[in-house]
Amino acid sequence: MFEFNLLSFILGVLAGAIAGCFLAYYLLKKYMEKKMQEVTKLMKKEEIRQLAGAFGHNLSEQQINLMMSSMERAMEQAKAKNKKK
């Protein structure tokens, strides 16, 4: 009925391994991009806090978050404007 073909088996395993590597690379890349965004957001918060402190202001977490959201909206608007050009 079914005849075992070693060459087909090896090629199937090899193709599966290659596909698995590509999938793992893609998922790892997406995970690392997400983590970098989180780290960047934390760094920006600390930079805003330090800059405000340099000018003698002590900002609350709510004020820093408000500034961050304003900056993010401005960046999104600038990206949208650049895409239209």
GUVOSE-902199 format. One line per 4 residues: number of its first residue (from 1); their letters; for each residue x, y, z of C-alpha. Coordinates in steps of 0.05 Angstrom, whole numbers, always signed. Layout:
GUVOSE-902199
NUM = A = X:Y:Z | ...
***
This chain:
GUVOSE-902199
1 = MFEF = +0:+0:+0 | +45:+55:+25 | +118:+54:+7 | +166:+94:+50
5 = NLLS = +209:+141:+9 | +269:+166:+48 | +283:+223:+0 | +212:+250:+6
9 = FILG = +215:+244:+81 | +281:+282:+86 | +256:+337:+39 | +191:+343:+79
13 = VLAG = +229:+350:+145 | +276:+400:+113 | +219:+442:+84 | +184:+440:+152
17 = AIAG = +246:+462:+188 | +257:+520:+140 | +184:+542:+146 | +190:+537:+222
21 = CFLA = +252:+580:+222 | +218:+634:+181 | +157:+633:+227 | +201:+636:+289
25 = YYLL = +240:+695:+259 | +177:+733:+243 | +146:+722:+312 | +211:+740:+347
29 = KKYM = +218:+803:+305 | +147:+825:+323 | +159:+810:+397 | +224:+850:+398
33 = EKKM = +191:+909:+362 | +136:+911:+414 | +187:+908:+471 | +228:+964:+440
37 = QEVT = +166:+1008:+436 | +154:+996:+510 | +226:+1012:+528 | +225:+1074:+484
41 = KLMK = +161:+1098:+518 | +192:+1089:+587 | +255:+1126:+564 | +214:+1183:+537
45 = KEEI = +176:+1189:+603 | +241:+1193:+641 | +269:+1245:+592 | +207:+1288:+601
49 = RQLA = +212:+1282:+676 | +286:+1302:+675 | +274:+1360:+627 | +217:+1387:+670
53 = GAFG = +262:+1379:+732 | +316:+1419:+698 | +268:+1477:+692 | +245:+1470:+764
57 = HNLS = +179:+1434:+751 | +158:+1370:+784 | +107:+1338:+737 | +57:+1286:+761
61 = EQQI = +49:+1219:+724 | -17:+1244:+695 | +17:+1306:+666 | +73:+1264:+636
65 = NLMM = +22:+1217:+605 | -16:+1276:+576 | +48:+1303:+545 | +65:+1234:+517
69 = SSME = -3:+1226:+484 | +3:+1296:+454 | +71:+1279:+427 | +46:+1213:+398
73 = RAME = -13:+1248:+364 | +35:+1299:+334 | +80:+1244:+308 | +21:+1207:+277
77 = QAKA = -3:+1271:+243 | +67:+1285:+216 | +72:+1214:+189 | +3:+1221:+156
81 = KNKK = +23:+1287:+126 | +87:+1258:+98 | +49:+1199:+67 | +3:+1247:+30
85 = K = +62:+1282:-4
***
